Amino acid sequence: MQKTSLHILWIYPLLTQILGSALLPLFSEFSQGGMLVVFALFTVPAFLFALVSYKQQYHQRNIIQIAFFSGVIMFIYSLFSFSLMLAFDEYTSLEDPIPLWEQSLAVILFALTFALAKVMYALLVLRLFLPKV
């Protein structure tokens, strides 16, 4: 049985940052702040999951574990990051504030959306860097 290569710890997050930065002009302008958002929302969870994959010695046939743990890591990370972004957002001090239950529902739905996207991305891309068996 082959061991998971140590290169996964820097290749997978770097590829995530490159792909996120390449898609940045579609959603907003290509700027340093946008690249920081890509780093904070996508690259850090990619590194965390690459670390889990390396420590658990995943290989390409661990599809269920890859899908489950990448989704869980991204969901929990998204919950915390979106909650912090809402807490320090300048739009939350509007004259008509958004009710708390709507904010909570929006954060949970955004976190689920990001987790699903991360599961598909991990199943497509991360498996390329894992050993076959």
mmCIF file of the C-alpha atoms, coordinates in Angstrom:
data_MODEL
# 
_entry.id   MODEL 
# 
loop_
_atom_site.group_PDB 
_atom_site.id 
_atom_site.type_symbol 
_atom_site.label_atom_id 
_atom_site.label_alt_id 
_atom_site.label_comp_id 
_atom_site.label_asym_id 
_atom_site.label_entity_id 
_atom_site.label_seq_id 
_atom_site.pdbx_PDB_ins_code 
_atom_site.Cartn_x 
_atom_site.Cartn_y 
_atom_site.Cartn_z 
_atom_site.occupancy 
_atom_site.B_iso_or_equiv 
_atom_site.pdbx_formal_charge 
_atom_site.auth_seq_id 
_atom_site.auth_comp_id 
_atom_site.auth_asym_id 
_atom_site.auth_atom_id 
_atom_site.pdbx_PDB_model_num 
ATOM 1   C CA . MET A 1 1   ? 0.000   0.000  0.000   1.00 0.00 ? 1   MET A CA 1 
ATOM 2   C CA . GLN A 1 2   ? 1.392   3.375  -1.005  1.00 0.00 ? 2   GLN A CA 1 
ATOM 3   C CA . LYS A 1 3   ? 1.533   6.248  1.391   1.00 0.00 ? 3   LYS A CA 1 
ATOM 4   C CA . THR A 1 4   ? -0.099  9.561  0.628   1.00 0.00 ? 4   THR A CA 1 
ATOM 5   C CA . SER A 1 5   ? 2.538   11.944 -0.646  1.00 0.00 ? 5   SER A CA 1 
ATOM 6   C CA . LEU A 1 6   ? 3.517   15.005 1.357   1.00 0.00 ? 6   LEU A CA 1 
ATOM 7   C CA . HIS A 1 7   ? 3.120   17.091 -1.816  1.00 0.00 ? 7   HIS A CA 1 
ATOM 8   C CA . ILE A 1 8   ? -0.647  17.016 -1.357  1.00 0.00 ? 8   ILE A CA 1 
ATOM 9   C CA . LEU A 1 9   ? -0.284  19.546 1.484   1.00 0.00 ? 9   LEU A CA 1 
ATOM 10  C CA . TRP A 1 10  ? 0.855   22.292 -0.873  1.00 0.00 ? 10  TRP A CA 1 
ATOM 11  C CA . ILE A 1 11  ? -0.380  21.226 -4.339  1.00 0.00 ? 11  ILE A CA 1 
ATOM 12  C CA . TYR A 1 12  ? -4.094  20.928 -3.493  1.00 0.00 ? 12  TYR A CA 1 
ATOM 13  C CA . PRO A 1 13  ? -4.387  24.303 -1.666  1.00 0.00 ? 13  PRO A CA 1 
ATOM 14  C CA . LEU A 1 14  ? -2.252  26.012 -4.328  1.00 0.00 ? 14  LEU A CA 1 
ATOM 15  C CA . LEU A 1 15  ? -4.466  24.640 -7.094  1.00 0.00 ? 15  LEU A CA 1 
ATOM 16  C CA . THR A 1 16  ? -7.522  25.792 -5.139  1.00 0.00 ? 16  THR A CA 1 
ATOM 17  C CA . GLN A 1 17  ? -6.093  29.317 -4.855  1.00 0.00 ? 17  GLN A CA 1 
ATOM 18  C CA . ILE A 1 18  ? -5.212  29.414 -8.563  1.00 0.00 ? 18  ILE A CA 1 
ATOM 19  C CA . LEU A 1 19  ? -8.663  28.205 -9.662  1.00 0.00 ? 19  LEU A CA 1 
ATOM 20  C CA . GLY A 1 20  ? -10.449 30.547 -7.260  1.00 0.00 ? 20  GLY A CA 1 
ATOM 21  C CA . SER A 1 21  ? -8.351  33.492 -8.423  1.00 0.00 ? 21  SER A CA 1 
ATOM 22  C CA . ALA A 1 22  ? -8.975  32.608 -12.069 1.00 0.00 ? 22  ALA A CA 1 
ATOM 23  C CA . LEU A 1 23  ? -12.748 32.649 -11.458 1.00 0.00 ? 23  LEU A CA 1 
ATOM 24  C CA . LEU A 1 24  ? -12.572 35.896 -9.498  1.00 0.00 ? 24  LEU A CA 1 
ATOM 25  C CA . PRO A 1 25  ? -13.229 38.235 -12.484 1.00 0.00 ? 25  PRO A CA 1 
ATOM 26  C CA . LEU A 1 26  ? -16.563 36.487 -13.050 1.00 0.00 ? 26  LEU A CA 1 
ATOM 27  C CA . PHE A 1 27  ? -17.857 37.463 -9.600  1.00 0.00 ? 27  PHE A CA 1 
ATOM 28  C CA . SER A 1 28  ? -16.043 40.717 -8.833  1.00 0.00 ? 28  SER A CA 1 
ATOM 29  C CA . GLU A 1 29  ? -12.966 42.594 -9.867  1.00 0.00 ? 29  GLU A CA 1 
ATOM 30  C CA . PHE A 1 30  ? -9.574  40.914 -9.732  1.00 0.00 ? 30  PHE A CA 1 
ATOM 31  C CA . SER A 1 31  ? -7.989  42.588 -6.720  1.00 0.00 ? 31  SER A CA 1 
ATOM 32  C CA . GLN A 1 32  ? -5.894  41.878 -3.686  1.00 0.00 ? 32  GLN A CA 1 
ATOM 33  C CA . GLY A 1 33  ? -8.979  41.919 -1.461  1.00 0.00 ? 33  GLY A CA 1 
ATOM 34  C CA . GLY A 1 34  ? -10.706 39.390 -3.702  1.00 0.00 ? 34  GLY A CA 1 
ATOM 35  C CA . MET A 1 35  ? -7.695  37.096 -3.568  1.00 0.00 ? 35  MET A CA 1 
ATOM 36  C CA . LEU A 1 36  ? -7.715  37.392 0.221   1.00 0.00 ? 36  LEU A CA 1 
ATOM 37  C CA . VAL A 1 37  ? -11.379 36.332 0.266   1.00 0.00 ? 37  VAL A CA 1 
ATOM 38  C CA . VAL A 1 38  ? -10.542 33.339 -1.964  1.00 0.00 ? 38  VAL A CA 1 
ATOM 39  C CA . PHE A 1 39  ? -7.699  32.462 0.390   1.00 0.00 ? 39  PHE A CA 1 
ATOM 40  C CA . ALA A 1 40  ? -9.836  32.784 3.518   1.00 0.00 ? 40  ALA A CA 1 
ATOM 41  C CA . LEU A 1 41  ? -12.928 30.988 2.188   1.00 0.00 ? 41  LEU A CA 1 
ATOM 42  C CA . PHE A 1 42  ? -11.433 28.285 -0.028  1.00 0.00 ? 42  PHE A CA 1 
ATOM 43  C CA . THR A 1 43  ? -7.697  27.777 0.381   1.00 0.00 ? 43  THR A CA 1 
ATOM 44  C CA . VAL A 1 44  ? -7.607  27.419 4.175   1.00 0.00 ? 44  VAL A CA 1 
ATOM 45  C CA . PRO A 1 45  ? -10.301 24.669 4.192   1.00 0.00 ? 45  PRO A CA 1 
ATOM 46  C CA . ALA A 1 46  ? -8.502  22.985 1.272   1.00 0.00 ? 46  ALA A CA 1 
ATOM 47  C CA . PHE A 1 47  ? -5.320  22.886 3.337   1.00 0.00 ? 47  PHE A CA 1 
ATOM 48  C CA . LEU A 1 48  ? -7.211  21.541 6.357   1.00 0.00 ? 48  LEU A CA 1 
ATOM 49  C CA . PHE A 1 49  ? -8.706  18.746 4.281   1.00 0.00 ? 49  PHE A CA 1 
ATOM 50  C CA . ALA A 1 50  ? -5.360  17.972 2.626   1.00 0.00 ? 50  ALA A CA 1 
ATOM 51  C CA . LEU A 1 51  ? -3.949  17.648 6.138   1.00 0.00 ? 51  LEU A CA 1 
ATOM 52  C CA . VAL A 1 52  ? -6.750  15.222 7.087   1.00 0.00 ? 52  VAL A CA 1 
ATOM 53  C CA . SER A 1 53  ? -6.143  13.231 3.885   1.00 0.00 ? 53  SER A CA 1 
ATOM 54  C CA . TYR A 1 54  ? -2.431  13.024 4.608   1.00 0.00 ? 54  TYR A CA 1 
ATOM 55  C CA . LYS A 1 55  ? -2.856  12.016 8.251   1.00 0.00 ? 55  LYS A CA 1 
ATOM 56  C CA . GLN A 1 56  ? -5.536  9.398  7.485   1.00 0.00 ? 56  GLN A CA 1 
ATOM 57  C CA . GLN A 1 57  ? -3.560  8.054  4.468   1.00 0.00 ? 57  GLN A CA 1 
ATOM 58  C CA . TYR A 1 58  ? -6.505  8.256  2.064   1.00 0.00 ? 58  TYR A CA 1 
ATOM 59  C CA . HIS A 1 59  ? -6.225  6.709  -1.377  1.00 0.00 ? 59  HIS A CA 1 
ATOM 60  C CA . GLN A 1 60  ? -8.413  7.111  -4.462  1.00 0.00 ? 60  GLN A CA 1 
ATOM 61  C CA . ARG A 1 61  ? -10.942 4.487  -3.386  1.00 0.00 ? 61  ARG A CA 1 
ATOM 62  C CA . ASN A 1 62  ? -11.871 6.298  -0.160  1.00 0.00 ? 62  ASN A CA 1 
ATOM 63  C CA . ILE A 1 63  ? -14.711 8.113  -1.923  1.00 0.00 ? 63  ILE A CA 1 
ATOM 64  C CA . ILE A 1 64  ? -17.108 8.168  1.031   1.00 0.00 ? 64  ILE A CA 1 
ATOM 65  C CA . GLN A 1 65  ? -14.479 9.441  3.462   1.00 0.00 ? 65  GLN A CA 1 
ATOM 66  C CA . ILE A 1 66  ? -13.299 12.112 1.017   1.00 0.00 ? 66  ILE A CA 1 
ATOM 67  C CA . ALA A 1 67  ? -16.851 13.313 0.387   1.00 0.00 ? 67  ALA A CA 1 
ATOM 68  C CA . PHE A 1 68  ? -17.904 13.238 4.037   1.00 0.00 ? 68  PHE A CA 1 
ATOM 69  C CA . PHE A 1 69  ? -14.883 14.899 5.618   1.00 0.00 ? 69  PHE A CA 1 
ATOM 70  C CA . SER A 1 70  ? -14.455 17.562 2.925   1.00 0.00 ? 70  SER A CA 1 
ATOM 71  C CA . GLY A 1 71  ? -18.127 18.477 3.314   1.00 0.00 ? 71  GLY A CA 1 
ATOM 72  C CA . VAL A 1 72  ? -17.981 18.534 7.117   1.00 0.00 ? 72  VAL A CA 1 
ATOM 73  C CA . ILE A 1 73  ? -14.808 20.635 7.204   1.00 0.00 ? 73  ILE A CA 1 
ATOM 74  C CA . MET A 1 74  ? -16.196 23.132 4.691   1.00 0.00 ? 74  MET A CA 1 
ATOM 75  C CA . PHE A 1 75  ? -19.603 23.298 6.400   1.00 0.00 ? 75  PHE A CA 1 
ATOM 76  C CA . ILE A 1 76  ? -18.170 24.026 9.849   1.00 0.00 ? 76  ILE A CA 1 
ATOM 77  C CA . TYR A 1 77  ? -15.576 26.442 8.474   1.00 0.00 ? 77  TYR A CA 1 
ATOM 78  C CA . SER A 1 78  ? -18.261 28.250 6.438   1.00 0.00 ? 78  SER A CA 1 
ATOM 79  C CA . LEU A 1 79  ? -20.572 28.554 9.438   1.00 0.00 ? 79  LEU A CA 1 
ATOM 80  C CA . PHE A 1 80  ? -17.869 30.289 11.454  1.00 0.00 ? 80  PHE A CA 1 
ATOM 81  C CA . SER A 1 81  ? -16.571 32.478 8.625   1.00 0.00 ? 81  SER A CA 1 
ATOM 82  C CA . PHE A 1 82  ? -20.016 33.622 7.422   1.00 0.00 ? 82  PHE A CA 1 
ATOM 83  C CA . SER A 1 83  ? -21.105 34.347 10.988  1.00 0.00 ? 83  SER A CA 1 
ATOM 84  C CA . LEU A 1 84  ? -17.999 36.469 11.514  1.00 0.00 ? 84  LEU A CA 1 
ATOM 85  C CA . MET A 1 85  ? -18.524 38.234 8.192   1.00 0.00 ? 85  MET A CA 1 
ATOM 86  C CA . LEU A 1 86  ? -22.113 39.075 9.156   1.00 0.00 ? 86  LEU A CA 1 
ATOM 87  C CA . ALA A 1 87  ? -21.038 40.279 12.591  1.00 0.00 ? 87  ALA A CA 1 
ATOM 88  C CA . PHE A 1 88  ? -18.529 42.743 11.149  1.00 0.00 ? 88  PHE A CA 1 
ATOM 89  C CA . ASP A 1 89  ? -20.459 43.732 8.007   1.00 0.00 ? 89  ASP A CA 1 
ATOM 90  C CA . GLU A 1 90  ? -21.393 47.365 7.552   1.00 0.00 ? 90  GLU A CA 1 
ATOM 91  C CA . TYR A 1 91  ? -24.743 46.430 5.992   1.00 0.00 ? 91  TYR A CA 1 
ATOM 92  C CA . THR A 1 92  ? -26.079 44.898 9.206   1.00 0.00 ? 92  THR A CA 1 
ATOM 93  C CA . SER A 1 93  ? -26.574 48.371 10.687  1.00 0.00 ? 93  SER A CA 1 
ATOM 94  C CA . LEU A 1 94  ? -29.237 49.392 8.166   1.00 0.00 ? 94  LEU A CA 1 
ATOM 95  C CA . GLU A 1 95  ? -32.472 51.121 9.173   1.00 0.00 ? 95  GLU A CA 1 
ATOM 96  C CA . ASP A 1 96  ? -34.406 47.918 8.417   1.00 0.00 ? 96  ASP A CA 1 
ATOM 97  C CA . PRO A 1 97  ? -32.257 45.196 9.950   1.00 0.00 ? 97  PRO A CA 1 
ATOM 98  C CA . ILE A 1 98  ? -32.657 41.630 8.750   1.00 0.00 ? 98  ILE A CA 1 
ATOM 99  C CA . PRO A 1 99  ? -34.282 39.406 11.398  1.00 0.00 ? 99  PRO A CA 1 
ATOM 100 C CA . LEU A 1 100 ? -31.989 36.999 13.179  1.00 0.00 ? 100 LEU A CA 1 
ATOM 101 C CA . TRP A 1 101 ? -33.790 33.883 11.965  1.00 0.00 ? 101 TRP A CA 1 
ATOM 102 C CA . GLU A 1 102 ? -33.368 35.001 8.338   1.00 0.00 ? 102 GLU A CA 1 
ATOM 103 C CA . GLN A 1 103 ? -29.665 35.639 8.878   1.00 0.00 ? 103 GLN A CA 1 
ATOM 104 C CA . SER A 1 104 ? -29.276 32.233 10.529  1.00 0.00 ? 104 SER A CA 1 
ATOM 105 C CA . LEU A 1 105 ? -31.125 30.470 7.731   1.00 0.00 ? 105 LEU A CA 1 
ATOM 106 C CA . ALA A 1 106 ? -29.056 32.288 5.105   1.00 0.00 ? 106 ALA A CA 1 
ATOM 107 C CA . VAL A 1 107 ? -25.793 31.342 6.830   1.00 0.00 ? 107 VAL A CA 1 
ATOM 108 C CA . ILE A 1 108 ? -26.821 27.676 7.050   1.00 0.00 ? 108 ILE A CA 1 
ATOM 109 C CA . LEU A 1 109 ? -27.907 27.566 3.398   1.00 0.00 ? 109 LEU A CA 1 
ATOM 110 C CA . PHE A 1 110 ? -24.719 29.304 2.227   1.00 0.00 ? 110 PHE A CA 1 
ATOM 111 C CA . ALA A 1 111 ? -22.637 26.878 4.302   1.00 0.00 ? 111 ALA A CA 1 
ATOM 112 C CA . LEU A 1 112 ? -24.491 23.902 2.778   1.00 0.00 ? 112 LEU A CA 1 
ATOM 113 C CA . THR A 1 113 ? -23.950 25.306 -0.712  1.00 0.00 ? 113 THR A CA 1 
ATOM 114 C CA . PHE A 1 114 ? -20.243 25.797 -0.119  1.00 0.00 ? 114 PHE A CA 1 
ATOM 115 C CA . ALA A 1 115 ? -19.944 22.322 1.433   1.00 0.00 ? 115 ALA A CA 1 
ATOM 116 C CA . LEU A 1 116 ? -21.612 20.678 -1.573  1.00 0.00 ? 116 LEU A CA 1 
ATOM 117 C CA . ALA A 1 117 ? -19.330 22.525 -3.975  1.00 0.00 ? 117 ALA A CA 1 
ATOM 118 C CA . LYS A 1 118 ? -16.302 21.521 -1.908  1.00 0.00 ? 118 LYS A CA 1 
ATOM 119 C CA . VAL A 1 119 ? -17.373 17.862 -1.919  1.00 0.00 ? 119 VAL A CA 1 
ATOM 120 C CA . MET A 1 120 ? -17.612 17.840 -5.716  1.00 0.00 ? 120 MET A CA 1 
ATOM 121 C CA . TYR A 1 121 ? -14.303 19.696 -6.048  1.00 0.00 ? 121 TYR A CA 1 
ATOM 122 C CA . ALA A 1 122 ? -12.544 17.277 -3.679  1.00 0.00 ? 122 ALA A CA 1 
ATOM 123 C CA . LEU A 1 123 ? -13.944 14.239 -5.470  1.00 0.00 ? 123 LEU A CA 1 
ATOM 124 C CA . LEU A 1 124 ? -12.807 15.557 -8.842  1.00 0.00 ? 124 LEU A CA 1 
ATOM 125 C CA . VAL A 1 125 ? -9.468  17.192 -8.031  1.00 0.00 ? 125 VAL A CA 1 
ATOM 126 C CA . LEU A 1 126 ? -8.081  15.720 -4.816  1.00 0.00 ? 126 LEU A CA 1 
ATOM 127 C CA . ARG A 1 127 ? -8.381  12.165 -6.078  1.00 0.00 ? 127 ARG A CA 1 
ATOM 128 C CA . LEU A 1 128 ? -5.866  13.012 -8.812  1.00 0.00 ? 128 LEU A CA 1 
ATOM 129 C CA . PHE A 1 129 ? -3.150  13.491 -6.194  1.00 0.00 ? 129 PHE A CA 1 
ATOM 130 C CA . LEU A 1 130 ? -3.931  10.479 -4.015  1.00 0.00 ? 130 LEU A CA 1 
ATOM 131 C CA . PRO A 1 131 ? -2.319  7.048  -4.506  1.00 0.00 ? 131 PRO A CA 1 
ATOM 132 C CA . LYS A 1 132 ? -4.376  4.444  -6.345  1.00 0.00 ? 132 LYS A CA 1 
ATOM 133 C CA . VAL A 1 133 ? -4.293  1.786  -3.610  1.00 0.00 ? 133 VAL A CA 1 
# 
